[in-house]
Amino acid sequence: MCTVKRASSKLLARVSSLDLLFELTGTSCIQYNGHGILQPRQICPPLAALQEAAGEGLLALLAADPADALLQRSLCEELAARPSQPQWAQRHVAQLRLRAHEYEGAITAFQTAIRAAPERAELWEGLGAAYHGLGRHSSALKSYGRALELDPGRLYCLMQAALLEYQVANYAESAARYRAALAVQPGHVAALLGLVEVLLAAARQHGRLGALGAAAHELAEAAEAAAAAAAAHGNLATAWKLLGDVHAQHSVVNPKAVAEKLAAAKAAGARGAADAAAAAKEGVAARLGEVRRARRAYAAAAHLNPTQGTLWGDIATTLAAEAGLLRLQPGCSASRVAVLHARAGAIVRGGLRLAPSSGWLWACLGRVVGDPGKAEVAWGRALQLEPRDAITWAELGRLYSRNGAGGCLSCSAAGAAPAIYCWQLAACHAMDDAGTLSMMLWAVGAASFC
């Protein structure tokens, strides 16, 4: 029995309404018996099933039972292969192949369907998803873009296009896509979190380039979006984590109002010295507030997911950052700074109990511990776990340039030699050649991540 006949048999067994039966099967498939009752004349392909409305209804009935998934696929493939090539069958073949992760076959089917109906946005969206599944991101972006030209309100296209733009570091276009998605569905949590992540990455990039005004503007929008996500979904640890990341990044960038005051004072020259001092003090106070807000957000995330060791490292980092900002204030209490460093060290050690193989946590311990010897041991362990971490290499080099290598390296030997690089550095130190020591450190570090 062919596929269409088997589908027709199931169809006639399921349909209870005579009107729907007549519509889907056609008059050639039924006849009156001697008592004036409709009954199937024979099991044959329904004539109207080749038409779009009837075909869609037939597939909907087959889709109601998961056991008929193979039959549904076979029916679409058989009808699509006929000389008439009905468009609805081609579309369903493409969608079924996409759901089965048969991306090459899905691309071929979608292209065939698009040639027959290029104005259908859902076909371009499906083609983009198939390209995306194969990792052909440029082709996927073009397909998503065409779908959005035909139907700008397609949420899936907007989200996927935003993700692809973010992956190629096109932050402005990615943020625009996420904003469009939020316009289509306000409060969409994935769009909110995606927008926060994109704006945070853009702010970091602008901060590295010295465009602090642009960074402050992006961080302000990111903080608003992250706060909205955290308020709407208070039990979502990711939202609190991103909110903490935004505030932590904002703590190294002066707020936009403070940056404008500093620029005006600089332009005024000597006459603006007092204004510059007042603006700088205001900036330190604002950055302290951002650090504390970041710590509260991280604490909320850790409350929701206390077994995530890196969250405790984030909290410790904010404590160390607060200690650093307090040092910038006149009359800073050394005991208060020491207490903050002690708390940070205790917290990050707690995180290491949860995630002892996290190189990032070991690097955090080196930043917050305060003691050069202990910092050297922590950074050595971090580089053993993550030998391509350029930032930790730079911090280790700064540590050696400030404190000398002798005490640090003897402490590393007592700590079971955290990395072989430390012994290589010890050989340079034995030659009492600080220049060679520094050059070797950077050479070893560069070779490890090249």
C-alpha positions as CSV (number, residue, x, y, z in Angstrom):
1,M,0.0,0.0,0.0
2,C,1.5,3.4,-1.0
3,T,2.1,6.2,1.6
4,V,-0.9,8.3,0.5
5,K,-3.2,5.3,0.8
6,R,-2.0,4.5,4.3
7,A,-2.4,8.1,5.3
8,S,-6.0,8.1,3.8
9,S,-6.8,5.0,5.8
10,K,-5.8,6.6,9.1
11,L,-7.6,9.8,8.1
12,L,-10.9,8.0,7.5
13,A,-10.6,6.2,10.8
14,R,-10.1,9.4,12.7
15,V,-12.4,12.0,11.2
16,S,-15.7,12.0,13.0
17,S,-17.4,15.0,11.3
18,L,-19.0,14.1,8.0
19,D,-18.4,17.7,6.7
20,L,-14.7,17.5,7.4
21,L,-14.6,14.0,6.0
22,F,-16.2,15.2,2.8
23,E,-13.8,18.2,2.5
24,L,-10.6,16.2,3.0
25,T,-11.4,13.0,1.1
26,G,-13.5,14.2,-1.8
27,T,-16.6,12.6,-3.3
28,S,-14.6,10.0,-5.3
29,C,-13.5,8.3,-2.1
30,I,-17.0,7.8,-0.5
31,Q,-20.3,6.3,-1.7
32,Y,-23.8,5.7,-0.2
33,N,-24.6,2.2,0.8
34,G,-28.0,0.7,0.3
35,H,-29.3,2.4,3.5
36,G,-28.2,5.9,2.6
37,I,-25.1,6.0,4.8
38,L,-21.7,7.4,3.7
39,Q,-18.9,4.8,3.6
40,P,-15.5,4.7,2.0
41,R,-15.7,3.4,-1.5
42,Q,-12.0,2.4,-1.6
43,I,-8.7,3.4,0.0
44,C,-7.2,5.7,-2.6
45,P,-5.4,9.1,-2.7
46,P,-7.8,11.8,-1.7
47,L,-8.2,14.2,-4.6
48,A,-8.4,17.3,-2.5
49,A,-5.3,16.3,-0.4
50,L,-3.2,17.5,-3.3
51,Q,-4.6,21.0,-2.6
52,E,-2.9,23.1,0.1
53,A,-5.8,23.5,2.5
54,A,-6.7,19.8,2.4
55,G,-3.0,18.7,2.6
56,E,-2.4,20.9,5.6
57,G,-5.4,19.4,7.3
58,L,-4.2,15.9,6.5
59,L,-0.8,16.5,8.0
60,A,-2.3,18.1,11.0
61,L,-4.3,15.0,11.7
62,L,-1.2,12.8,11.2
63,A,0.9,15.1,13.5
64,A,-1.6,14.6,16.3
65,D,-0.2,11.1,16.9
66,P,3.6,10.9,17.4
67,A,3.5,7.3,16.1
68,D,2.7,8.7,12.7
69,A,5.8,10.9,12.4
70,L,7.4,8.6,9.9
71,L,4.2,8.3,7.9
72,Q,3.9,12.1,7.8
73,R,7.5,12.4,6.5
74,S,7.0,9.7,3.9
75,L,3.8,11.3,2.7
76,C,5.4,14.7,2.2
77,E,8.4,13.2,0.5
78,E,6.2,11.2,-1.9
79,L,4.0,14.1,-2.8
80,A,6.9,16.5,-3.2
81,A,8.5,14.1,-5.6
82,R,5.5,14.0,-8.0
83,P,5.6,16.1,-11.2
84,S,3.1,18.6,-9.9
85,Q,5.4,19.3,-6.8
86,P,2.7,20.9,-4.6
87,Q,4.2,23.8,-2.7
88,W,2.8,22.8,0.7
89,A,4.5,19.4,0.5
90,Q,7.8,21.1,-0.4
91,R,7.5,23.4,2.6
92,H,6.7,20.5,5.0
93,V,9.6,18.4,3.6
94,A,12.0,21.3,4.4
95,Q,10.6,21.8,7.9
96,L,10.7,18.1,8.7
97,R,14.3,17.8,7.5
98,L,15.2,20.8,9.6
99,R,13.6,19.3,12.7
100,A,15.6,16.1,12.1
101,H,18.8,18.1,11.9
102,E,19.3,17.1,8.3
103,Y,20.6,20.5,7.4
104,E,22.0,19.8,3.9
105,G,18.7,18.3,2.8
106,A,16.8,21.0,4.5
107,I,18.7,23.7,2.6
108,T,17.9,22.0,-0.7
109,A,14.2,21.7,0.2
110,F,14.0,25.3,1.4
111,Q,15.6,26.6,-1.8
112,T,13.2,24.7,-3.9
113,A,10.2,26.0,-1.9
114,I,11.6,29.6,-2.0
115,R,11.8,29.4,-5.8
116,A,8.1,28.7,-5.9
117,A,7.1,31.2,-3.2
118,P,9.9,33.8,-2.6
119,E,7.6,36.1,-0.7
120,R,7.1,33.7,2.3
121,A,9.2,34.9,5.2
122,E,9.0,31.6,7.1
123,L,10.8,29.9,4.3
124,W,13.7,32.3,4.5
125,E,13.7,31.9,8.3
126,G,14.0,28.1,7.9
127,L,16.7,28.5,5.3
128,G,18.6,30.7,7.8
129,A,18.2,28.1,10.6
130,A,19.5,25.3,8.3
131,Y,22.6,27.4,7.4
132,H,23.0,28.2,11.1
133,G,22.9,24.5,12.0
134,L,25.8,23.9,9.5
135,G,27.8,26.8,10.9
136,R,27.5,28.9,7.7
137,H,26.9,32.1,9.6
138,S,27.2,34.6,6.8
139,S,24.6,32.7,4.7
140,A,22.4,32.4,7.8
141,L,22.6,36.2,8.4
142,K,21.6,36.9,4.8
143,S,18.6,34.5,5.1
144,Y,17.5,36.0,8.4
145,G,17.9,39.5,7.0
146,R,15.7,38.6,4.0
147,A,13.0,37.1,6.3
148,L,13.0,40.3,8.4
149,E,12.7,42.4,5.3
150,L,9.5,40.5,4.4
151,D,8.2,40.4,8.0
152,P,10.1,42.6,10.5
153,G,8.3,41.2,13.5
154,R,9.6,37.6,13.4
155,L,11.0,37.1,16.9
156,Y,13.0,34.0,16.1
157,C,14.8,35.7,13.2
158,L,15.6,38.8,15.4
159,M,17.0,36.7,18.2
160,Q,19.1,34.5,16.0
161,A,20.4,37.4,13.9
162,A,21.4,39.2,17.1
163,L,23.3,36.2,18.3
164,L,25.2,35.8,15.1
165,E,26.1,39.5,15.0
166,Y,27.3,39.3,18.6
167,Q,29.5,36.3,17.7
168,V,31.3,38.3,15.0
169,A,31.7,41.3,17.4
170,N,29.2,43.5,15.5
171,Y,27.8,44.8,18.8
172,A,25.9,47.8,17.4
173,E,23.9,45.7,15.0
174,S,23.4,43.0,17.5
175,A,22.0,45.4,20.1
176,A,19.7,46.9,17.5
177,R,18.3,43.4,16.8
178,Y,17.7,42.7,20.5
179,R,15.9,46.1,20.9
180,A,13.7,45.2,17.9
181,A,12.9,41.9,19.6
182,L,12.0,43.7,22.7
183,A,9.7,46.0,20.7
184,V,8.0,42.9,19.3
185,Q,7.7,41.2,22.8
186,P,8.4,43.6,25.7
187,G,10.0,41.9,28.7
188,H,11.3,38.9,26.7
189,V,13.9,37.6,29.1
190,A,16.2,36.1,26.6
191,A,16.2,39.4,24.6
192,L,16.9,41.4,27.8
193,L,19.8,39.2,28.8
194,G,21.2,39.1,25.3
195,L,21.0,42.9,25.1
196,V,22.8,43.2,28.5
197,E,25.6,40.8,27.3
198,V,26.1,42.7,24.0
199,L,26.1,46.1,25.7
200,L,28.6,44.9,28.3
201,A,30.9,43.6,25.6
202,A,30.7,46.8,23.7
203,A,31.4,48.8,26.9
204,R,34.5,46.8,27.6
205,Q,35.7,47.3,24.1
206,H,35.1,51.1,24.2
207,G,36.8,51.2,27.6
208,R,39.9,49.5,26.2
209,L,39.9,52.1,23.3
210,G,39.5,55.0,25.7
211,A,36.0,55.9,24.7
212,L,34.8,56.2,28.2
213,G,31.7,58.3,27.4
214,A,30.4,55.6,25.0
215,A,31.1,52.9,27.6
216,A,29.3,54.8,30.3
217,H,26.2,55.2,28.1
218,E,26.2,51.5,27.1
219,L,26.6,50.4,30.8
220,A,23.7,52.7,31.9
221,E,21.4,51.0,29.3
222,A,22.7,47.5,30.2
223,A,22.1,48.2,33.9
224,E,18.5,49.2,33.2
225,A,17.9,46.0,31.1
226,A,19.5,43.7,33.6
227,A,17.5,45.3,36.5
228,A,14.3,44.7,34.5
229,A,15.2,41.1,33.9
230,A,16.1,40.5,37.6
231,A,12.9,42.2,38.7
232,A,10.7,40.2,36.4
233,H,12.5,36.9,37.1
234,G,13.8,37.2,40.6
235,N,14.8,33.5,40.8
236,L,17.0,33.7,37.6
237,A,20.6,33.6,38.8
238,T,21.9,34.6,35.3
239,A,20.0,37.9,35.5
240,W,21.6,38.8,38.8
241,K,25.0,37.7,37.6
242,L,24.8,39.9,34.5
243,L,23.6,42.8,36.7
244,G,26.6,42.4,38.9
245,D,28.9,42.3,35.9
246,V,27.5,45.5,34.6
247,H,27.9,47.3,37.9
248,A,31.4,45.9,38.3
249,Q,32.4,47.2,34.9
250,H,30.8,50.5,35.7
251,S,33.0,50.8,38.8
252,V,36.0,51.3,36.5
253,V,34.3,53.9,34.4
254,N,33.3,57.3,35.7
255,P,29.5,58.1,35.3
256,K,28.7,60.2,32.3
257,A,28.0,63.3,34.4
258,V,31.3,63.0,36.2
259,A,33.2,62.5,33.0
260,E,31.6,65.7,31.5
261,K,32.6,67.6,34.6
262,L,36.2,66.4,34.4
263,A,36.4,67.3,30.7
264,A,35.1,70.8,31.5
265,A,37.6,71.2,34.3
266,K,40.4,70.1,32.1
267,A,39.4,72.5,29.4
268,A,39.4,75.4,32.0
269,G,43.1,74.7,32.9
270,A,44.4,76.0,36.2
271,R,41.1,77.8,36.9
272,G,39.3,74.5,36.9
273,A,41.6,72.7,39.4
274,A,39.1,72.9,42.3
275,D,36.2,71.7,40.0
276,A,38.4,68.8,38.8
277,A,39.2,67.8,42.4
278,A,35.5,67.9,43.3
279,A,34.6,65.9,40.2
280,A,37.2,63.3,40.9
281,K,36.0,62.9,44.5
282,E,32.4,62.5,43.2
283,G,33.7,59.9,40.7
284,V,35.3,57.8,43.4
285,A,32.1,57.9,45.4
286,A,30.0,56.9,42.4
287,R,32.4,54.0,41.6
288,L,32.2,52.8,45.2
289,G,28.5,52.8,44.9
290,E,28.7,50.7,41.7
291,V,31.0,48.2,43.4
292,R,28.6,47.8,46.3
293,R,25.7,47.3,44.0
294,A,27.7,44.7,42.1
295,R,28.4,42.9,45.3
296,R,24.7,42.8,46.2
297,A,23.8,41.5,42.8
298,Y,26.4,38.8,43.0
299,A,25.2,37.9,46.5
300,A,21.7,37.4,45.1
301,A,23.0,35.1,42.4
302,A,25.0,33.1,44.9
303,H,22.0,32.8,47.1
304,L,20.1,31.2,44.2
305,N,23.0,29.0,43.2
306,P,25.4,28.7,46.2
307,T,27.3,25.8,44.7
308,Q,28.7,27.9,41.8
309,G,32.2,28.7,42.9
310,T,32.9,31.5,40.5
311,L,30.1,33.6,42.0
312,W,32.0,33.7,45.3
313,G,35.1,34.8,43.3
314,D,33.0,37.6,41.9
315,I,32.0,38.7,45.4
316,A,35.6,38.6,46.5
317,T,36.6,40.7,43.5
318,T,34.2,43.4,44.5
319,L,35.6,43.5,48.0
320,A,39.1,43.9,46.7
321,A,37.9,46.6,44.3
322,E,36.3,48.5,47.1
323,A,39.5,48.3,49.1
324,G,41.4,49.8,46.1
325,L,38.9,52.7,45.8
326,L,39.0,53.4,49.5
327,R,42.7,54.0,49.2
328,L,42.0,56.8,46.8
329,Q,40.1,58.7,49.5
330,P,42.0,61.0,51.9
331,G,42.1,59.7,55.4
332,C,41.6,56.1,54.4
333,S,41.6,53.6,57.3
334,A,44.3,51.0,56.7
335,S,42.5,48.6,59.1
336,R,39.4,48.8,57.0
337,V,41.3,48.0,53.8
338,A,42.9,45.0,55.6
339,V,39.6,43.7,56.7
340,L,38.2,43.9,53.2
341,H,41.2,42.0,51.8
342,A,40.9,39.4,54.5
343,R,37.2,38.9,53.8
344,A,37.9,38.7,50.0
345,G,40.6,36.1,50.6
346,A,38.3,34.0,52.8
347,I,35.4,34.1,50.3
348,V,37.5,33.2,47.3
349,R,39.0,30.2,49.2
350,G,35.5,29.1,49.9
351,G,34.8,29.3,46.2
352,L,37.9,27.2,45.5
353,R,36.5,24.5,47.7
354,L,33.6,24.3,45.3
355,A,35.6,24.6,42.1
356,P,39.3,23.7,42.9
357,S,40.2,23.3,39.2
358,S,39.0,26.9,38.2
359,G,42.0,28.8,37.0
360,W,40.0,32.0,37.2
361,L,39.4,31.5,40.9
362,W,43.1,30.9,41.6
363,A,43.8,34.1,39.6
364,C,41.2,35.9,41.8
365,L,43.0,34.6,44.9
366,G,46.2,36.1,43.7
367,R,44.6,39.5,43.2
368,V,42.9,39.7,46.6
369,V,45.3,38.0,48.9
370,G,47.6,40.9,49.4
371,D,50.8,38.9,50.3
372,P,53.3,38.7,47.4
373,G,54.4,35.1,48.1
374,K,50.9,33.8,48.4
375,A,49.9,35.7,45.3
376,E,52.8,34.1,43.4
377,V,51.6,30.6,44.4
378,A,48.0,31.4,43.4
379,W,49.0,32.8,40.0
380,G,51.3,29.9,39.4
381,R,48.5,27.5,40.0
382,A,46.2,29.6,37.8
383,L,48.8,29.4,35.0
384,Q,49.1,25.7,35.5
385,L,45.4,25.4,34.9
386,E,45.1,28.1,32.2
387,P,48.5,28.6,30.6
388,R,47.1,30.9,27.9
389,D,45.8,33.5,30.4
390,A,47.7,36.6,29.3
391,I,46.3,38.8,32.1
392,T,47.6,36.5,34.8
393,W,51.0,36.4,33.1
394,A,51.0,40.2,33.1
395,E,50.1,40.3,36.8
396,L,52.8,37.8,37.6
397,G,55.3,39.9,35.8
398,R,54.3,43.0,37.6
399,L,54.6,41.1,40.9
400,Y,58.2,40.1,40.1
401,S,59.1,43.6,39.0
402,R,57.9,45.1,42.2
403,N,59.0,42.6,44.8
404,G,61.9,40.7,43.2
405,A,61.9,37.0,42.5
406,G,63.8,35.6,45.5
407,G,61.2,35.5,48.2
408,C,58.4,34.7,45.8
409,L,60.2,31.8,44.2
410,S,61.3,30.3,47.5
411,C,57.7,30.5,48.6
412,S,56.6,28.7,45.4
413,A,59.1,25.9,46.1
414,A,57.6,25.5,49.6
415,G,54.1,25.4,48.0
416,A,55.0,22.4,45.8
417,A,56.1,24.3,42.7
418,P,52.9,25.5,41.2
419,A,54.3,25.6,37.7
420,I,57.4,24.6,35.9
421,Y,57.8,28.2,34.6
422,C,58.6,29.3,38.2
423,W,61.7,27.0,38.2
424,Q,62.8,28.5,34.9
425,L,62.4,31.9,36.4
426,A,64.4,30.8,39.4
427,A,67.3,29.9,37.2
428,C,67.3,33.5,35.8
429,H,67.2,34.9,39.3
430,A,70.2,32.8,40.3
431,M,72.1,34.6,37.6
432,D,71.0,37.9,39.3
433,D,69.9,39.3,36.0
434,A,66.6,41.2,36.4
435,G,66.4,42.1,32.7
436,T,66.8,38.5,31.6
437,L,64.3,37.4,34.2
438,S,61.7,39.9,32.9
439,M,62.3,39.0,29.3
440,M,62.1,35.3,30.0
441,L,58.8,35.7,31.9
442,W,57.2,37.5,28.9
443,A,58.7,35.0,26.4
444,V,57.4,32.0,28.3
445,G,54.0,33.7,28.7
446,A,53.8,34.6,25.0
447,A,54.8,31.1,23.9
448,S,52.1,29.6,26.1
449,F,49.2,31.3,24.3
450,C,50.6,31.7,20.7
